[in-house]
Amino acid sequence: MHTLLLVVLLVSALIMVILVMMQRSRGDGLSEAITGGAEQLFSKQKSRGIEAGLNRLTIFFAIVFFVSAFLLGYYFK
């Protein structure tokens, strides 16, 4: 069980790093926030295509990572 959780933790961490590196940046930092980046934050438009898929996969693997890290810490002190 310990080995399985450790493998799941390592694989999910590696996949999460790859997914984050594949995503586009959301803006140009502070200049984007000052010049109207808030309009995009509160707009009703949903991202489509590959960006939405990458975002969902990143969230899924982040949940898998944190659950496996919690279980490893809780059961195998």
All heavy atoms as a GROMACS GRO file, in nm:
protein
  600
    1MET      N    1   0.083  -0.119   0.000
    1MET     CA    2   0.000   0.000   0.000
    1MET      C    3   0.088   0.126   0.000
    1MET      O    4   0.057   0.222  -0.070
    1MET     CB    5  -0.092  -0.004   0.123
    1MET     CG    6  -0.183   0.111   0.135
    1MET     SD    7  -0.316   0.097   0.019
    1MET     CE    8  -0.419   0.229   0.072
    2HIS      N    9   0.192   0.125   0.081
    2HIS     CA   10   0.282   0.240   0.089
    2HIS      C   11   0.348   0.266  -0.046
    2HIS      O   12   0.356   0.380  -0.091
    2HIS     CB   13   0.388   0.215   0.197
    2HIS     CG   14   0.483   0.328   0.212
    2HIS    ND1   15   0.602   0.333   0.145
    2HIS    CD2   16   0.476   0.442   0.286
    2HIS    CE1   17   0.666   0.445   0.177
    2HIS    NE2   18   0.590   0.512   0.263
    3THR      N   19   0.394   0.161  -0.112
    3THR     CA   20   0.460   0.175  -0.241
    3THR      C   21   0.362   0.226  -0.347
    3THR      O   22   0.398   0.312  -0.428
    3THR     CB   23   0.520   0.041  -0.286
    3THR    OG1   24   0.604  -0.009  -0.181
    3THR    CG2   25   0.599   0.056  -0.412
    4LEU      N   26   0.241   0.176  -0.345
    4LEU     CA   27   0.140   0.221  -0.442
    4LEU      C   28   0.109   0.370  -0.424
    4LEU      O   29   0.105   0.444  -0.522
    4LEU     CB   30   0.012   0.139  -0.425
    4LEU     CG   31  -0.105   0.182  -0.513
    4LEU    CD1   32  -0.075   0.154  -0.659
    4LEU    CD2   33  -0.232   0.114  -0.470
    5LEU      N   34   0.090   0.413  -0.300
    5LEU     CA   35   0.062   0.554  -0.276
    5LEU      C   36   0.180   0.642  -0.314
    5LEU      O   37   0.162   0.752  -0.367
    5LEU     CB   38   0.024   0.577  -0.130
    5LEU     CG   39  -0.117   0.539  -0.090
    5LEU    CD1   40  -0.134   0.553   0.060
    5LEU    CD2   41  -0.219   0.623  -0.162
    6LEU      N   42   0.301   0.594  -0.289
    6LEU     CA   43   0.420   0.670  -0.326
    6LEU      C   44   0.433   0.684  -0.477
    6LEU      O   45   0.466   0.791  -0.528
    6LEU     CB   46   0.544   0.605  -0.266
    6LEU     CG   47   0.671   0.686  -0.268
    6LEU    CD1   48   0.653   0.815  -0.191
    6LEU    CD2   49   0.785   0.605  -0.212
    7VAL      N   50   0.403   0.578  -0.550
    7VAL     CA   51   0.408   0.582  -0.697
    7VAL      C   52   0.301   0.678  -0.750
    7VAL      O   53   0.328   0.757  -0.841
    7VAL     CB   54   0.393   0.440  -0.756
    7VAL    CG1   55   0.366   0.446  -0.906
    7VAL    CG2   56   0.515   0.357  -0.726
    8VAL      N   57   0.181   0.672  -0.694
    8VAL     CA   58   0.073   0.762  -0.736
    8VAL      C   59   0.112   0.907  -0.709
    8VAL      O   60   0.090   0.995  -0.793
    8VAL     CB   61  -0.060   0.725  -0.665
    8VAL    CG1   62  -0.164   0.833  -0.683
    8VAL    CG2   63  -0.111   0.592  -0.714
    9LEU      N   64   0.174   0.932  -0.594
    9LEU     CA   65   0.217   1.067  -0.560
    9LEU      C   66   0.322   1.118  -0.658
    9LEU      O   67   0.310   1.231  -0.708
    9LEU     CB   68   0.274   1.068  -0.418
    9LEU     CG   69   0.322   1.201  -0.365
    9LEU    CD1   70   0.203   1.289  -0.329
    9LEU    CD2   71   0.411   1.182  -0.246
   10LEU      N   72   0.421   1.039  -0.688
   10LEU     CA   73   0.527   1.082  -0.779
   10LEU      C   74   0.478   1.100  -0.922
   10LEU      O   75   0.514   1.197  -0.989
   10LEU     CB   76   0.642   0.982  -0.775
   10LEU     CG   77   0.720   0.977  -0.644
   10LEU    CD1   78   0.822   0.864  -0.646
   10LEU    CD2   79   0.786   1.109  -0.616
   11VAL      N   80   0.395   1.009  -0.970
   11VAL     CA   81   0.344   1.019  -1.107
   11VAL      C   82   0.251   1.140  -1.120
   11VAL      O   83   0.259   1.215  -1.219
   11VAL     CB   84   0.271   0.888  -1.148
   11VAL    CG1   85   0.194   0.905  -1.276
   11VAL    CG2   86   0.372   0.776  -1.161
   12SER      N   87   0.165   1.162  -1.021
   12SER     CA   88   0.075   1.277  -1.029
   12SER      C   89   0.154   1.409  -1.021
   12SER      O   90   0.118   1.505  -1.089
   12SER     CB   91  -0.031   1.272  -0.919
   12SER     OG   92   0.027   1.280  -0.792
   13ALA      N   93   0.261   1.412  -0.944
   13ALA     CA   94   0.343   1.533  -0.937
   13ALA      C   95   0.410   1.560  -1.071
   13ALA      O   96   0.413   1.674  -1.118
   13ALA     CB   97   0.448   1.519  -0.827
   14LEU      N   98   0.463   1.458  -1.132
   14LEU     CA   99   0.529   1.475  -1.262
   14LEU      C  100   0.431   1.519  -1.370
   14LEU      O  101   0.458   1.612  -1.447
   14LEU     CB  102   0.597   1.344  -1.303
   14LEU     CG  103   0.673   1.345  -1.434
   14LEU    CD1  104   0.793   1.439  -1.424
   14LEU    CD2  105   0.718   1.206  -1.470
   15ILE      N  106   0.314   1.456  -1.374
   15ILE     CA  107   0.212   1.493  -1.473
   15ILE      C  108   0.163   1.636  -1.449
   15ILE      O  109   0.142   1.712  -1.543
   15ILE     CB  110   0.096   1.392  -1.470
   15ILE    CG1  111   0.145   1.258  -1.526
   15ILE    CG2  112  -0.023   1.442  -1.551
   15ILE    CD1  113   0.044   1.147  -1.514
   16MET      N  114   0.149   1.674  -1.322
   16MET     CA  115   0.102   1.809  -1.291
   16MET      C  116   0.204   1.914  -1.336
   16MET      O  117   0.166   2.018  -1.390
   16MET     CB  118   0.075   1.821  -1.142
   16MET     CG  119  -0.020   1.928  -1.106
   16MET     SD  120  -0.086   1.920  -0.938
   16MET     CE  121   0.055   1.881  -0.840
   17VAL      N  122   0.332   1.887  -1.317
   17VAL     CA  123   0.435   1.981  -1.363
   17VAL      C  124   0.430   1.995  -1.515
   17VAL      O  125   0.436   2.106  -1.569
   17VAL     CB  126   0.574   1.934  -1.316
   17VAL    CG1  127   0.684   2.010  -1.387
   17VAL    CG2  128   0.587   1.951  -1.166
   18ILE      N  129   0.415   1.885  -1.585
   18ILE     CA  130   0.409   1.889  -1.732
   18ILE      C  131   0.285   1.966  -1.778
   18ILE      O  132   0.293   2.049  -1.869
   18ILE     CB  133   0.410   1.746  -1.789
   18ILE    CG1  134   0.547   1.682  -1.765
   18ILE    CG2  135   0.375   1.745  -1.937
   18ILE    CD1  136   0.551   1.533  -1.794
   19LEU      N  137   0.170   1.942  -1.714
   19LEU     CA  138   0.048   2.012  -1.753
   19LEU      C  139   0.057   2.162  -1.727
   19LEU      O  140   0.011   2.243  -1.809
   19LEU     CB  141  -0.072   1.954  -1.677
   19LEU     CG  142  -0.119   1.817  -1.723
   19LEU    CD1  143  -0.225   1.763  -1.628
   19LEU    CD2  144  -0.173   1.823  -1.864
   20VAL      N  145   0.116   2.201  -1.617
   20VAL     CA  146   0.130   2.344  -1.587
   20VAL      C  147   0.223   2.410  -1.688
   20VAL      O  148   0.198   2.522  -1.733
   20VAL     CB  149   0.179   2.365  -1.442
   20VAL    CG1  150   0.223   2.507  -1.419
   20VAL    CG2  151   0.070   2.327  -1.344
   21MET      N  152   0.329   2.341  -1.726
   21MET     CA  153   0.423   2.398  -1.823
   21MET      C  154   0.361   2.410  -1.962
   21MET      O  155   0.401   2.496  -2.040
   21MET     CB  156   0.549   2.313  -1.830
   21MET     CG  157   0.630   2.312  -1.702
   21MET     SD  158   0.687   2.473  -1.654
   21MET     CE  159   0.813   2.500  -1.775
   22MET      N  160   0.262   2.328  -1.994
   22MET     CA  161   0.197   2.332  -2.125
   22MET      C  162   0.095   2.445  -2.136
   22MET      O  163   0.060   2.486  -2.246
   22MET     CB  164   0.128   2.199  -2.154
   22MET     CG  165   0.225   2.087  -2.183
   22MET     SD  166   0.144   1.927  -2.202
   22MET     CE  167   0.032   1.958  -2.336
   23GLN      N  168   0.047   2.496  -2.024
   23GLN     CA  169  -0.058   2.598  -2.027
   23GLN      C  170  -0.001   2.735  -2.061
   23GLN      O  171   0.114   2.765  -2.034
   23GLN     CB  172  -0.128   2.604  -1.892
   23GLN     CG  173  -0.209   2.482  -1.863
   23GLN     CD  174  -0.278   2.489  -1.729
   23GLN    OE1  175  -0.281   2.594  -1.665
   23GLN    NE2  176  -0.334   2.378  -1.686
   24ARG      N  177  -0.086   2.818  -2.118
   24ARG     CA  178  -0.049   2.956  -2.148
   24ARG      C  179  -0.055   3.039  -2.022
   24ARG      O  180  -0.128   3.008  -1.929
   24ARG     CB  181  -0.149   3.017  -2.246
   24ARG     CG  182  -0.142   2.965  -2.383
   24ARG     CD  183  -0.250   3.033  -2.462
   24ARG     NE  184  -0.209   3.047  -2.599
   24ARG     CZ  185  -0.275   3.117  -2.687
   24ARG    NH1  186  -0.384   3.179  -2.652
   24ARG    NH2  187  -0.233   3.124  -2.810
   25SER      N  188   0.017   3.149  -2.024
   25SER     CA  189   0.008   3.241  -1.911
   25SER      C  190  -0.124   3.317  -1.920
   25SER      O  191  -0.177   3.342  -2.027
   25SER     CB  192   0.126   3.338  -1.910
   25SER     OG  193   0.121   3.420  -2.024
   26ARG      N  194  -0.174   3.359  -1.807
   26ARG     CA  195  -0.305   3.425  -1.802
   26ARG      C  196  -0.298   3.573  -1.834
   26ARG      O  197  -0.398   3.635  -1.859
   26ARG     CB  198  -0.366   3.406  -1.663
   26ARG     CG  199  -0.386   3.263  -1.626
   26ARG     CD  200  -0.516   3.215  -1.678
   26ARG     NE  201  -0.533   3.075  -1.635
   26ARG     CZ  202  -0.609   2.991  -1.695
   26ARG    NH1  203  -0.676   3.027  -1.800
   26ARG    NH2  204  -0.620   2.869  -1.652
   27GLY      N  205  -0.184   3.633  -1.826
   27GLY     CA  206  -0.174   3.776  -1.851
   27GLY      C  207  -0.030   3.822  -1.843
   27GLY      O  208   0.062   3.743  -1.834
   28ASP      N  209  -0.014   3.952  -1.846
   28ASP     CA  210   0.120   4.009  -1.842
   28ASP      C  211   0.154   4.066  -1.706
   28ASP      O  212   0.223   4.167  -1.694
   28ASP     CB  213   0.133   4.119  -1.948
   28ASP     CG  214   0.125   4.063  -2.088
   28ASP    OD1  215   0.155   3.944  -2.105
   28ASP    OD2  216   0.088   4.140  -2.179
   29GLY      N  217   0.104   4.005  -1.602
   29GLY     CA  218   0.140   4.048  -1.467
   29GLY      C  219   0.066   4.172  -1.423
   29GLY      O  220  -0.053   4.190  -1.448
   30LEU      N  221   0.138   4.262  -1.360
   30LEU     CA  222   0.078   4.381  -1.302
   30LEU      C  223   0.022   4.474  -1.409
   30LEU      O  224  -0.084   4.535  -1.391
   30LEU     CB  225   0.181   4.454  -1.216
   30LEU     CG  226   0.132   4.576  -1.139
   30LEU    CD1  227   0.020   4.536  -1.044
   30LEU    CD2  228   0.246   4.638  -1.063
   31SER      N  229   0.089   4.485  -1.521
   31SER     CA  230   0.039   4.573  -1.626
   31SER      C  231  -0.095   4.526  -1.680
   31SER      O  232  -0.181   4.608  -1.715
   31SER     CB  233   0.141   4.583  -1.740
   31SER     OG  234   0.156   4.459  -1.803
   32GLU      N  235  -0.116   4.398  -1.687
   32GLU     CA  236  -0.245   4.345  -1.733
   32GLU      C  237  -0.355   4.376  -1.632
   32GLU      O  238  -0.467   4.406  -1.669
   32GLU     CB  239  -0.234   4.195  -1.755
   32GLU     CG  240  -0.359   4.130  -1.809
   32GLU     CD  241  -0.389   4.167  -1.953
   32GLU    OE1  242  -0.297   4.205  -2.026
   32GLU    OE2  243  -0.507   4.157  -1.992
   33ALA      N  244  -0.323   4.369  -1.504
   33ALA     CA  245  -0.423   4.396  -1.401
   33ALA      C  246  -0.463   4.544  -1.402
   33ALA      O  247  -0.580   4.577  -1.380
   33ALA     CB  248  -0.369   4.358  -1.264
   34ILE      N  249  -0.368   4.631  -1.428
   34ILE     CA  250  -0.397   4.775  -1.428
   34ILE      C  251  -0.475   4.816  -1.552
   34ILE      O  252  -0.567   4.897  -1.545
   34ILE     CB  253  -0.266   4.855  -1.417
   34ILE    CG1  254  -0.203   4.830  -1.280
   34ILE    CG2  255  -0.290   5.003  -1.439
   34ILE    CD1  256  -0.065   4.887  -1.265
   35THR      N  257  -0.443   4.756  -1.666
   35THR     CA  258  -0.503   4.800  -1.791
   35THR      C  259  -0.632   4.728  -1.829
   35THR      O  260  -0.678   4.741  -1.940
   35THR     CB  261  -0.403   4.784  -1.906
   35THR    OG1  262  -0.366   4.647  -1.917
   35THR    CG2  263  -0.281   4.870  -1.885
   36GLY      N  264  -0.688   4.652  -1.740
   36GLY     CA  265  -0.817   4.593  -1.771
   36GLY      C  266  -0.820   4.443  -1.768
   36GLY      O  267  -0.907   4.381  -1.828
   37GLY      N  268  -0.729   4.381  -1.702
   37GLY     CA  269  -0.732   4.235  -1.690
   37GLY      C  270  -0.849   4.186  -1.607
   37GLY      O  271  -0.891   4.072  -1.618
   38ALA      N  272  -0.904   4.274  -1.523
   38ALA     CA  273  -1.019   4.236  -1.441
   38ALA      C  274  -1.142   4.211  -1.526
   38ALA      O  275  -1.230   4.136  -1.486
   38ALA     CB  276  -1.047   4.345  -1.338
   39GLU      N  277  -1.149   4.274  -1.642
   39GLU     CA  278  -1.263   4.250  -1.730
   39GLU      C  279  -1.267   4.104  -1.775
   39GLU      O  280  -1.374   4.046  -1.785
   39GLU     CB  281  -1.254   4.342  -1.853
   39GLU     CG  282  -1.272   4.488  -1.821
   39GLU     CD  283  -1.249   4.575  -1.942
   39GLU    OE1  284  -1.240   4.519  -2.053
   39GLU    OE2  285  -1.241   4.696  -1.926
   40GLN      N  286  -1.153   4.046  -1.800
   40GLN     CA  287  -1.149   3.906  -1.840
   40GLN      C  288  -1.182   3.814  -1.723
   40GLN      O  289  -1.240   3.708  -1.741
   40GLN     CB  290  -1.011   3.870  -1.894
   40GLN     CG  291  -0.979   3.937  -2.024
   40GLN     CD  292  -0.838   3.903  -2.070
   40GLN    OE1  293  -0.762   3.842  -1.999
   40GLN    NE2  294  -0.806   3.945  -2.191
   41LEU      N  295  -1.148   3.857  -1.603
   41LEU     CA  296  -1.174   3.776  -1.485
   41LEU      C  297  -1.323   3.759  -1.460
   41LEU      O  298  -1.369   3.651  -1.426
   41LEU     CB  299  -1.106   3.839  -1.362
   41LEU     CG  300  -1.125   3.766  -1.230
   41LEU    CD1  301  -1.058   3.629  -1.236
   41LEU    CD2  302  -1.067   3.849  -1.118
   42PHE      N  303  -1.399   3.866  -1.479
   42PHE     CA  304  -1.541   3.862  -1.449
   42PHE      C  305  -1.629   3.842  -1.572
   42PHE      O  306  -1.751   3.852  -1.563
   42PHE     CB  307  -1.583   3.991  -1.377
   42PHE     CG  308  -1.515   4.007  -1.245
   42PHE    CD1  309  -1.423   4.108  -1.225
   42PHE    CD2  310  -1.541   3.920  -1.142
   42PHE    CE1  311  -1.360   4.123  -1.103
   42PHE    CE2  312  -1.479   3.933  -1.020
   42PHE     CZ  313  -1.387   4.034  -1.001
   43SER      N  314  -1.570   3.815  -1.685
   43SER     CA  315  -1.651   3.796  -1.806
   43SER      C  316  -1.718   3.660  -1.804
   43SER      O  317  -1.676   3.568  -1.735
   43SER     CB  318  -1.565   3.811  -1.931
   43SER     OG  319  -1.474   3.703  -1.939
   44LYS      N  320  -1.821   3.647  -1.882
   44LYS     CA  321  -1.899   3.523  -1.886
   44LYS      C  322  -1.843   3.423  -1.986
   44LYS      O  323  -1.897   3.315  -2.000
   44LYS     CB  324  -2.044   3.555  -1.922
   44LYS     CG  325  -2.113   3.644  -1.824
   44LYS     CD  326  -2.154   3.569  -1.702
   44LYS     CE  327  -2.230   3.662  -1.610
   44LYS     NZ  328  -2.278   3.597  -1.493
   45GLN      N  329  -1.739   3.459  -2.058
   45GLN     CA  330  -1.684   3.370  -2.159
   45GLN      C  331  -1.611   3.255  -2.093
   45GLN      O  332  -1.536   3.274  -1.999
   45GLN     CB  333  -1.589   3.444  -2.251
   45GLN     CG  334  -1.654   3.554  -2.328
   45GLN     CD  335  -1.552   3.633  -2.409
   45GLN    OE1  336  -1.433   3.610  -2.398
   45GLN    NE2  337  -1.601   3.724  -2.488
   46LYS      N  338  -1.634   3.135  -2.145
   46LYS     CA  339  -1.563   3.018  -2.094
   46LYS      C  340  -1.453   2.982  -2.191
   46LYS      O  341  -1.467   2.996  -2.312
   46LYS     CB  342  -1.659   2.900  -2.079
   46LYS     CG  343  -1.763   2.920  -1.972
   46LYS     CD  344  -1.843   2.795  -1.954
   46LYS     CE  345  -1.940   2.813  -1.841
   46LYS     NZ  346  -2.019   2.693  -1.816
   47SER      N  347  -1.344   2.936  -2.135
   47SER     CA  348  -1.234   2.893  -2.223
   47SER      C  349  -1.274   2.763  -2.292
   47SER      O  350  -1.342   2.679  -2.237
   47SER     CB  351  -1.107   2.874  -2.142
   47SER     OG  352  -1.127   2.777  -2.042
   48ARG      N  353  -1.231   2.749  -2.414
   48ARG     CA  354  -1.269   2.634  -2.493
   48ARG      C  355  -1.145   2.562  -2.542
   48ARG      O  356  -1.035   2.614  -2.538
   48ARG     CB  357  -1.350   2.679  -2.614
   48ARG     CG  358  -1.477   2.752  -2.580
   48ARG     CD  359  -1.574   2.748  -2.696
   48ARG     NE  360  -1.690   2.831  -2.692
   48ARG     CZ  361  -1.773   2.850  -2.594
   48ARG    NH1  362  -1.751   2.796  -2.480
   48ARG    NH2  363  -1.879   2.926  -2.605
   49GLY      N  364  -1.165   2.441  -2.584
   49GLY     CA  365  -1.059   2.367  -2.649
   49GLY      C  366  -0.956   2.311  -2.553
   49GLY      O  367  -0.987   2.265  -2.444
   50ILE      N  368  -0.833   2.316  -2.599
   50ILE     CA  369  -0.724   2.252  -2.527
   50ILE      C  370  -0.697   2.318  -2.392
   50ILE      O  371  -0.660   2.252  -2.296
   50ILE     CB  372  -0.597   2.249  -2.614
   50ILE    CG1  373  -0.490   2.161  -2.552
   50ILE    CG2  374  -0.541   2.386  -2.636
   50ILE    CD1  375  -0.489   2.024  -2.608
   51GLU      N  376  -0.718   2.449  -2.382
   51GLU     CA  377  -0.693   2.519  -2.256
   51GLU      C  378  -0.786   2.470  -2.146
   51GLU      O  379  -0.744   2.452  -2.032
   51GLU     CB  380  -0.708   2.670  -2.274
   51GLU     CG  381  -0.600   2.733  -2.356
   51GLU     CD  382  -0.464   2.722  -2.290
   51GLU    OE1  383  -0.454   2.738  -2.167
   51GLU    OE2  384  -0.367   2.697  -2.363
   52ALA      N  385  -0.912   2.451  -2.178
   52ALA     CA  386  -1.007   2.402  -2.078
   52ALA      C  387  -0.973   2.259  -2.037
   52ALA      O  388  -0.981   2.224  -1.919
   52ALA     CB  389  -1.149   2.407  -2.134
   53GLY      N  390  -0.933   2.178  -2.132
   53GLY     CA  391  -0.894   2.041  -2.100
   53GLY      C  392  -0.770   2.035  -2.013
   53GLY      O  393  -0.764   1.956  -1.918
   54LEU      N  394  -0.671   2.118  -2.044
   54LEU     CA  395  -0.550   2.122  -1.961
   54LEU      C  396  -0.581   2.171  -1.820
   54LEU      O  397  -0.525   2.120  -1.723
   54LEU     CB  398  -0.445   2.212  -2.026
   54LEU     CG  399  -0.375   2.158  -2.150
   54LEU    CD1  400  -0.283   2.264  -2.209
   54LEU    CD2  401  -0.298   2.033  -2.118
   55ASN      N  402  -0.671   2.268  -1.811
   55ASN     CA  403  -0.709   2.319  -1.680
   55ASN      C  404  -0.777   2.211  -1.596
   55ASN      O  405  -0.747   2.194  -1.478
   55ASN     CB  406  -0.800   2.440  -1.696
   55ASN     CG  407  -0.821   2.513  -1.567
   55ASN    OD1  408  -0.746   2.497  -1.472
   55ASN    ND2  409  -0.926   2.593  -1.563
   56ARG      N  410  -0.869   2.138  -1.656
   56ARG     CA  411  -0.940   2.031  -1.584
   56ARG      C  412  -0.845   1.919  -1.543
   56ARG      O  413  -0.855   1.866  -1.432
   56ARG     CB  414  -1.053   1.977  -1.670
   56ARG     CG  415  -1.168   2.072  -1.682
   56ARG     CD  416  -1.284   2.009  -1.755
   56ARG     NE  417  -1.386   2.109  -1.781
   56ARG     CZ  418  -1.431   2.140  -1.901
   56ARG    NH1  419  -1.383   2.078  -2.008
   56ARG    NH2  420  -1.523   2.232  -1.916
   57LEU      N  421  -0.755   1.881  -1.632
   57LEU     CA  422  -0.658   1.777  -1.599
   57LEU      C  423  -0.564   1.820  -1.486
   57LEU      O  424  -0.530   1.740  -1.399
   57LEU     CB  425  -0.576   1.740  -1.722
   57LEU     CG  426  -0.642   1.646  -1.822
   57LEU    CD1  427  -0.556   1.629  -1.945
   57LEU    CD2  428  -0.667   1.511  -1.758
   58THR      N  429  -0.525   1.946  -1.487
   58THR     CA  430  -0.439   1.997  -1.380
   58THR      C  431  -0.511   1.991  -1.246
   58THR      O  432  -0.453   1.950  -1.145
   58THR     CB  433  -0.396   2.141  -1.411
   58THR    OG1  434  -0.333   2.145  -1.538
   58THR    CG2  435  -0.301   2.193  -1.306
   59ILE      N  436  -0.637   2.030  -1.243
   59ILE     CA  437  -0.715   2.025  -1.120
   59ILE      C  438  -0.729   1.881  -1.073
   59ILE      O  439  -0.714   1.851  -0.954
   59ILE     CB  440  -0.852   2.092  -1.140
   59ILE    CG1  441  -0.834   2.242  -1.160
   59ILE    CG2  442  -0.945   2.063  -1.023
   59ILE    CD1  443  -0.959   2.313  -1.203
   60PHE      N  444  -0.757   1.789  -1.164
   60PHE     CA  445  -0.773   1.648  -1.128
   60PHE      C  446  -0.645   1.591  -1.068
   60PHE      O  447  -0.648   1.527  -0.962
   60PHE     CB  448  -0.814   1.566  -1.252
   60PHE     CG  449  -0.814   1.418  -1.227
   60PHE    CD1  450  -0.915   1.360  -1.154
   60PHE    CD2  451  -0.711   1.339  -1.276
   60PHE    CE1  452  -0.914   1.223  -1.130
   60PHE    CE2  453  -0.710   1.203  -1.252
   60PHE     CZ  454  -0.812   1.144  -1.180
   61PHE      N  455  -0.531   1.616  -1.133
   61PHE     CA  456  -0.406   1.561  -1.082
   61PHE      C  457  -0.361   1.632  -0.954
   61PHE      O  458  -0.293   1.571  -0.871
   61PHE     CB  459  -0.297   1.564  -1.189
   61PHE     CG  460  -0.312   1.452  -1.287
   61PHE    CD1  461  -0.355   1.476  -1.416
   61PHE    CD2  462  -0.285   1.322  -1.251
   61PHE    CE1  463  -0.371   1.373  -1.506
   61PHE    CE2  464  -0.300   1.218  -1.339
   61PHE     CZ  465  -0.344   1.242  -1.468
   62ALA      N  466  -0.400   1.757  -0.934
   62ALA     CA  467  -0.371   1.824  -0.808
   62ALA      C  468  -0.448   1.759  -0.693
   62ALA      O  469  -0.394   1.738  -0.584
   62ALA     CB  470  -0.405   1.972  -0.818
   63ILE      N  471  -0.573   1.724  -0.718
   63ILE     CA  472  -0.653   1.655  -0.616
   63ILE      C  473  -0.594   1.519  -0.585
   63ILE      O  474  -0.582   1.480  -0.468
   63ILE     CB  475  -0.801   1.645  -0.661
   63ILE    CG1  476  -0.864   1.784  -0.662
   63ILE    CG2  477  -0.879   1.552  -0.571
   63ILE    CD1  478  -1.000   1.789  -0.728
   64VAL      N  479  -0.556   1.444  -0.689
   64VAL     CA  480  -0.494   1.313  -0.669
   64VAL      C  481  -0.364   1.327  -0.588
   64VAL      O  482  -0.338   1.250  -0.496
   64VAL     CB  483  -0.466   1.244  -0.805
   64VAL    CG1  484  -0.379   1.121  -0.788
   64VAL    CG2  485  -0.597   1.208  -0.873
   65PHE      N  486  -0.285   1.429  -0.620
   65PHE     CA  487  -0.159   1.452  -0.550
   65PHE      C  488  -0.183   1.479  -0.402
   65PHE      O  489  -0.120   1.419  -0.315
   65PHE     CB  490  -0.086   1.570  -0.615
   65PHE     CG  491   0.040   1.609  -0.544
   65PHE    CD1  492   0.157   1.538  -0.565
   65PHE    CD2  493   0.041   1.716  -0.456
   65PHE    CE1  494   0.274   1.574  -0.500
   65PHE    CE2  495   0.157   1.753  -0.390
   65PHE     CZ  496   0.273   1.681  -0.412
   66PHE      N  497  -0.274   1.570  -0.370
   66PHE     CA  498  -0.297   1.607  -0.231
   66PHE      C  499  -0.362   1.495  -0.151
   66PHE      O  500  -0.331   1.476  -0.033
   66PHE     CB  501  -0.378   1.736  -0.221
   66PHE     CG  502  -0.295   1.857  -0.249
   66PHE    CD1  503  -0.316   1.932  -0.364
   66PHE    CD2  504  -0.194   1.895  -0.164
   66PHE    CE1  505  -0.239   2.043  -0.391
   66PHE    CE2  506  -0.116   2.007  -0.189
   66PHE     CZ  507  -0.138   2.081  -0.304
   67VAL      N  508  -0.451   1.420  -0.212
   67VAL     CA  509  -0.513   1.307  -0.142
   67VAL      C  510  -0.408   1.200  -0.113
   67VAL      O  511  -0.403   1.146  -0.001
   67VAL     CB  512  -0.632   1.250  -0.222
   67VAL    CG1  513  -0.677   1.116  -0.169
   67VAL    CG2  514  -0.746   1.349  -0.222
   68SER      N  515  -0.325   1.168  -0.210
   68SER     CA  516  -0.223   1.065  -0.185
   68SER      C  517  -0.119   1.114  -0.084
   68SER      O  518  -0.073   1.037   0.000
   68SER     CB  519  -0.156   1.024  -0.316
   68SER     OG  520  -0.091   1.132  -0.376
   69ALA      N  521  -0.084   1.243  -0.086
   69ALA     CA  522   0.008   1.296   0.014
   69ALA      C  523  -0.054   1.292   0.154
   69ALA      O  524   0.014   1.258   0.251
   69ALA     CB  525   0.047   1.439  -0.022
   70PHE      N  526  -0.181   1.324   0.164
   70PHE     CA  527  -0.250   1.317   0.293
   70PHE      C  528  -0.254   1.174   0.345
   70PHE      O  529  -0.226   1.149   0.463
   70PHE     CB  530  -0.391   1.373   0.280
   70PHE     CG  531  -0.473   1.358   0.405
   70PHE    CD1  532  -0.451   1.442   0.513
   70PHE    CD2  533  -0.569   1.260   0.414
   70PHE    CE1  534  -0.526   1.427   0.629
   70PHE    CE2  535  -0.645   1.245   0.530
   70PHE     CZ  536  -0.623   1.329   0.638
   71LEU      N  537  -0.289   1.080   0.258
   71LEU     CA  538  -0.296   0.941   0.300
   71LEU      C  539  -0.159   0.887   0.342
   71LEU      O  540  -0.149   0.812   0.440
   71LEU     CB  541  -0.356   0.854   0.189
   71LEU     CG  542  -0.505   0.877   0.162
   71LEU    CD1  543  -0.549   0.796   0.041
   71LEU    CD2  544  -0.588   0.841   0.284
   72LEU      N  545  -0.056   0.924   0.269
   72LEU     CA  546   0.078   0.881   0.308
   72LEU      C  547   0.118   0.938   0.443
   72LEU      O  548   0.176   0.868   0.526
   72LEU     CB  549   0.181   0.925   0.202
   72LEU     CG  550   0.204   0.832   0.086
   72LEU    CD1  551   0.289   0.900  -0.020
   72LEU    CD2  552   0.268   0.704   0.132
   73GLY      N  553   0.086   1.062   0.466
   73GLY     CA  554   0.120   1.124   0.594
   73GLY      C  555   0.037   1.073   0.710
   73GLY      O  556   0.085   1.063   0.822
   74TYR      N  557  -0.087   1.039   0.683
   74TYR     CA  558  -0.178   0.997   0.790
   74TYR      C  559  -0.153   0.852   0.831
   74TYR      O  560  -0.147   0.821   0.950
   74TYR     CB  561  -0.322   1.016   0.744
   74TYR     CG  562  -0.424   0.986   0.852
   74TYR    CD1  563  -0.443   1.076   0.957
   74TYR    CD2  564  -0.498   0.871   0.851
   74TYR    CE1  565  -0.535   1.051   1.058
   74TYR    CE2  566  -0.590   0.843   0.950
   74TYR     CZ  567  -0.608   0.932   1.053
   74TYR     OH  568  -0.700   0.907   1.151
   75TYR      N  569  -0.141   0.764   0.734
   75TYR     CA  570  -0.131   0.621   0.765
   75TYR      C  571   0.012   0.575   0.789
   75TYR      O  572   0.034   0.478   0.862
   75TYR     CB  573  -0.192   0.537   0.654
   75TYR     CG  574  -0.344   0.547   0.652
   75TYR    CD1  575  -0.409   0.596   0.541
   75TYR    CD2  576  -0.419   0.509   0.761
   75TYR    CE1  577  -0.547   0.605   0.537
   75TYR    CE2  578  -0.556   0.518   0.760
   75TYR     CZ  579  -0.620   0.566   0.648
   75TYR     OH  580  -0.755   0.576   0.647
   76PHE      N  581   0.109   0.639   0.728
   76PHE     CA  582   0.247   0.592   0.738
   76PHE      C  583   0.335   0.701   0.798
   76PHE      O  584   0.414   0.764   0.730
   76PHE     CB  585   0.300   0.552   0.600
   76PHE     CG  586   0.215   0.448   0.534
   76PHE    CD1  587   0.130   0.481   0.431
   76PHE    CD2  588   0.219   0.317   0.577
   76PHE    CE1  589   0.052   0.386   0.369
   76PHE    CE2  590   0.141   0.220   0.516
   76PHE     CZ  591   0.057   0.255   0.413
   77LYS      N  592   0.320   0.724   0.925
   77LYS     CA  593   0.395   0.831   0.993
   77LYS      C  594   0.540   0.800   1.002
   77LYS      O  595   0.604   0.721   1.028
   77LYS     CB  596   0.339   0.855   1.132
   77LYS     CG  597   0.198   0.906   1.126
   77LYS     CD  598   0.143   0.924   1.264
   77LYS     CE  599  -0.004   0.961   1.255
   77LYS     NZ  600  -0.067   0.973   1.379
   0.00000   0.00000   0.00000
